[in-house]
Amino acid sequence: MLFDFYTKKIKVFVSEASEDISYLKSMLEKVLERAGMEVLHLESSDMESEELIIQRTNELINIANCSVHLLGRSQIRINLEKEDTSLQDFQFIKAQNKSNLPDTLFKVFVWHPESISKNDIDENQDEFIRSVRQRIHQNMIFSNRDLAISFVEDIRAVMFSGKKSKYNIQDADLFFIYNELDDDSANEIIDMVADVIEVRKIEITLSDDVDYSELVVQQINKSKLVVVYYKHTADWALPFVQQVWKKVGGASSNAPILFIGDSNISKNKSVSFDAPKVISQVVSQELIPIEIKVQFDKILE
């Protein structure tokens, strides 16, 4: 079964980005679209004149549900003389003004990935970033996540305002959760474990219209042991398990969580989540089924 966060169609205005992070803007837009959101941005034809840039920015922000502003290491080399500011600041101010309207649901997301912030930044851009951070208010969210997929999950978590869905949940011995990018290795583990333990699995993906965040919580409450597995997706898995742990009650959760990664991926060796009712381990791929069985047997003792 494949599950996604939310069914609501969200229109996202994506601001212009400096050349050094143009690849991130492209990646972000693909993830947003794949997640079922409608991306609004200036087209090349909108950039033909200053008047057109201003007009189209206003039109797109007016119909958007939220905006995303990417902060890179350098300035966008377009100044709007009629507005006496840069394009980057003009788009941010327009979005900020909409988010300040009474009873508005419009949100402003500022994305400044941590990996970008650690590098040298142009003096003017550094000043602009500081000014943006000083203007953050209740309808604005600043994020330094490095992965576009994690950032998009945050956007949906903030923008979704629907009622919780109820799912047809069944009792399960083992509830196995993994990211779609680890599909092959995850299913190898499940096939080995399923011989001796009843397994219910969920593959976290960005393609279906199901609130899998709520589904995961409901299924955990009906499971004896929860496994959150990662191989190539540690950057997704750590914030995911932290969020899930909080939503199921932390130390008061009904089921322990085995947070386990493949040690054959070198960066996984530094990943850990130390919390009550969480067993955090990194072992070689071939030993993961054995470790799952060990932890499950402890529950039955």
C-alpha positions in Angstrom: 0.0 0.0 0.0 1.2 3.5 -0.8 0.3 6.5 1.2 0.6 10.3 0.9 0.1 13.2 3.4 -2.9 15.1 2.2 -5.6 15.3 -0.4 -6.0 19.1 -0.5 -4.9 20.8 -3.7 -2.5 23.7 -2.7 -1.3 26.5 -5.0 2.3 27.4 -4.2 4.0 30.5 -5.5 7.7 29.8 -5.8 9.9 32.9 -5.8 12.7 33.6 -8.2 16.1 32.1 -7.0 19.7 33.2 -7.5 21.8 31.2 -10.0 23.7 29.3 -7.3 20.5 27.6 -6.1 18.6 27.3 -9.4 19.0 23.5 -9.2 17.3 23.5 -5.9 14.4 25.6 -7.2 14.0 23.1 -10.1 14.1 20.1 -7.7 11.7 21.8 -5.3 9.1 22.4 -8.0 9.3 18.8 -9.1 8.7 17.5 -5.6 5.8 20.0 -5.1 4.1 18.8 -8.3 4.7 15.2 -7.5 3.1 15.8 -4.2 0.0 17.0 -5.9 0.5 20.7 -5.5 0.1 23.4 -8.2 3.3 25.4 -8.7 3.0 29.0 -9.7 6.1 30.9 -10.8 7.2 33.6 -13.3 7.7 32.2 -16.8 10.5 33.5 -19.1 7.9 35.5 -21.0 7.0 37.3 -17.7 10.6 38.5 -17.4 10.5 40.6 -20.6 9.9 43.9 -18.8 9.8 45.4 -15.3 6.1 46.2 -15.6 5.3 42.6 -16.5 7.4 41.2 -13.7 5.5 43.3 -11.2 2.1 42.5 -12.7 2.6 38.8 -12.9 4.1 38.5 -9.4 1.0 40.3 -8.0 -1.4 38.1 -10.0 0.3 34.8 -8.9 0.6 35.7 -5.2 -3.1 36.8 -5.2 -4.3 33.4 -6.3 -1.7 31.3 -4.3 -2.4 29.6 -0.9 1.2 30.0 0.2 4.6 31.2 -1.1 8.1 29.8 -1.0 11.2 32.0 -1.0 14.6 30.3 -1.6 17.6 32.0 -0.1 20.9 31.3 -1.7 24.5 32.6 -1.5 24.1 35.5 -3.9 21.6 38.2 -5.0 19.2 37.9 -7.9 20.6 40.4 -10.4 17.3 42.1 -11.2 16.5 45.4 -9.6 13.0 46.9 -9.9 13.4 50.6 -10.2 9.7 51.3 -10.0 9.6 49.5 -6.7 13.0 50.7 -5.6 14.1 47.3 -4.6 15.3 43.9 -5.9 13.0 41.3 -7.4 13.8 39.0 -4.5 12.7 41.5 -1.8 9.7 42.6 -3.9 8.3 39.1 -4.1 8.9 38.6 -0.4 7.2 41.9 0.6 4.2 41.1 -1.5 3.8 37.7 0.1 4.4 39.1 3.5 1.7 41.7 2.9 -0.8 39.0 2.0 0.1 37.0 5.1 -0.6 40.1 7.2 -4.2 40.5 6.1 -6.9 39.9 8.7 -8.1 36.3 9.0 -5.8 35.2 6.2 -4.8 31.5 5.7 -1.9 32.5 3.5 1.5 31.3 4.7 5.0 32.4 3.7 7.8 29.7 3.7 11.4 30.8 3.7 13.8 28.0 2.7 17.5 28.5 3.5 19.1 25.0 3.4 21.7 24.4 6.1 24.3 23.2 3.5 23.9 26.5 1.7 24.2 28.7 4.8 27.5 27.1 5.8 29.2 28.5 2.6 30.4 32.0 1.9 27.6 34.4 1.2 27.7 37.7 -0.7 27.6 40.7 1.6 24.4 42.1 0.2 22.7 38.7 0.3 23.8 38.2 3.9 22.2 41.5 4.8 19.0 40.5 3.0 18.8 37.1 4.8 19.2 38.8 8.1 16.4 41.3 7.2 14.2 38.4 6.2 14.7 36.6 9.5 13.9 39.7 11.4 10.6 40.0 9.6 9.4 36.4 10.5 5.9 36.5 12.1 3.2 34.0 13.0 2.2 33.3 9.4 5.8 32.8 8.2 7.9 29.7 8.6 11.7 29.6 8.2 13.3 26.3 7.3 16.9 25.2 7.0 16.1 21.6 6.0 18.5 20.3 3.3 16.1 17.9 1.6 13.4 19.2 -0.7 11.2 16.2 0.2 11.3 17.0 3.9 10.7 20.7 3.3 7.6 19.8 1.2 6.3 17.6 4.0 6.6 20.6 6.3 4.6 22.7 3.9 1.8 20.2 3.7 1.7 19.7 7.5 1.2 23.5 7.9 -1.2 24.0 5.0 -3.5 21.1 5.6 -6.6 22.1 7.6 -8.9 19.1 6.9 -10.4 16.7 9.4 -8.6 13.6 10.4 -9.5 10.5 8.3 -10.3 7.2 9.9 -8.8 4.1 8.3 -9.6 0.4 8.4 -6.8 -0.5 10.8 -6.1 -4.1 11.8 -4.1 -5.5 14.7 -0.6 -6.3 13.7 2.5 -7.9 15.3 4.9 -5.8 13.3 4.3 -2.5 11.6 7.1 -1.9 9.1 7.6 1.7 7.7 10.0 2.7 5.0 10.6 5.3 2.2 9.8 4.5 -1.4 13.5 5.1 -2.3 14.4 2.1 -0.2 11.8 -0.2 -1.7 13.9 -3.1 -2.9 16.0 -3.5 0.3 12.9 -3.0 2.6 11.0 -5.7 0.9 13.9 -8.1 1.1 13.8 -7.6 4.9 10.0 -8.0 5.1 10.1 -11.2 3.1 12.5 -12.7 5.6 10.7 -11.5 8.7 7.2 -12.4 7.4 8.0 -16.1 7.7 7.7 -15.9 11.5 6.0 -12.6 12.2 2.8 -11.1 10.9 3.8 -7.9 9.1 1.8 -4.9 8.0 3.9 -2.5 5.9 3.6 1.1 4.7 5.8 2.6 2.0 6.0 6.4 2.4 5.6 8.0 -1.0 4.6 11.3 -2.5 2.1 10.0 -5.1 -1.2 8.9 -3.5 -4.1 10.9 -2.0 -4.1 9.5 1.5 -3.1 11.2 4.8 -0.4 8.7 5.7 0.7 10.7 8.7 -2.6 10.0 10.4 -2.8 6.5 9.1 0.7 5.7 10.6 -0.4 6.9 14.0 -3.6 4.9 13.9 -1.8 1.7 12.9 1.0 2.2 15.5 -1.7 2.1 18.2 -2.8 -1.3 16.9 0.7 -2.8 16.6 3.1 -4.7 19.0 6.4 -3.4 17.4 7.0 -0.6 15.0 10.0 -0.6 12.6 11.2 2.6 10.9 13.8 1.4 8.4 16.2 3.4 6.2 19.1 2.7 3.8 19.5 5.7 1.5 17.0 7.9 3.2 18.4 8.8 6.7 17.7 12.5 6.1 14.0 11.6 5.8 13.9 8.9 8.4 15.3 10.8 11.4 12.8 13.7 11.4 10.0 11.3 10.5 10.6 9.0 13.4 10.9 12.0 15.7 7.6 13.4 14.5 5.8 10.0 14.8 7.2 9.4 18.3 5.7 12.7 19.5 2.4 12.1 17.8 1.9 8.6 19.4 2.6 9.9 22.9 6.4 9.6 23.2 7.3 7.5 26.3 3.6 6.6 26.8 3.3 5.0 23.3 1.6 1.6 23.2 4.3 0.1 20.9 8.1 0.4 21.0 9.8 1.8 17.9 12.8 0.1 16.4 14.6 2.8 14.4 17.1 0.9 12.3 19.4 1.6 9.4 21.9 -0.1 7.1 25.4 0.4 8.3 26.8 -0.4 4.8 25.9 3.2 4.0 28.7 5.1 5.8 26.7 8.3 6.7 24.1 6.1 8.5 26.6 5.3 11.3 26.1 8.8 12.8 22.3 8.6 12.8 20.6 8.0 16.1 17.5 8.9 18.0 17.7 8.5 21.8 14.3 8.5 23.4 12.1 6.4 25.7 10.4 3.5 23.9 12.8 3.9 20.9 15.5 1.3 20.0 18.0 3.1 17.7 20.4 0.9 15.8 22.6 0.8 12.7 23.6 -2.7 11.6 24.5 -4.4 8.4 21.6 -5.1 6.0 21.8 -8.9 6.4 21.5 -8.6 10.2 18.4 -6.4 10.2 15.9 -9.2 10.0 17.6 -11.0 12.9 17.6 -7.8 15.0 13.9 -7.3 14.3 13.1 -10.9 15.5 15.2 -10.3 18.6 13.3 -7.1 19.5 10.0 -8.8 18.8 10.8 -11.8 21.0 11.6 -9.4 23.9 8.1 -8.0 23.7 6.6 -11.4 24.0 8.7 -12.3 27.1 
